[in-house]
Structures are given as C-alpha cells and as structure tokens.
Amino acid sequence: MVVIYNHFKQKYSATNMLGFELAATFWHFIDILWVYLFLFLYFVR
C-alpha cells in the first residue's frame, strides 16, 4: 500500500527507486519464506 501511495504521489523516478526496490525485495523474501514453510510442514507430517 505504501508503494502504491508513493507511486501516485510521484515519489519514484528513474534515479530514485530505492523504496520500490526494497519493497520488491521484502515481498520476494516473504514468498520464499512461505515456500520453505509449506515444504517444512509437508515433510514433517
């Protein structure tokens, strides 16, 4: 939500993408965490 808000406020430019890149990295980390959690629970049972 913060990234979308900042996008509409035009806070991102071609040279200032740090907030966007950090948000993308965070969500990729969460995706990988869910995959590991699923696999862990699958193989533990």
ZISULTA-V251066 format. One record per run of one state. SS is the DSSP state (helix for helix, strand for strand, loop for the rest). FROM is the first residue (numbers start at 1). TO is the last residue. If there is no record, write none. Layout:
# ZISULTA-V251066
ss->{SS/SS}
from->{FROM/FROM}
to->{TO/TO}
This chain:
# ZISULTA-V251066
ss->{loop/helix/loop/helix/loop}
from->{1/2/9/18/45}
to->{1/8/17/44/45}
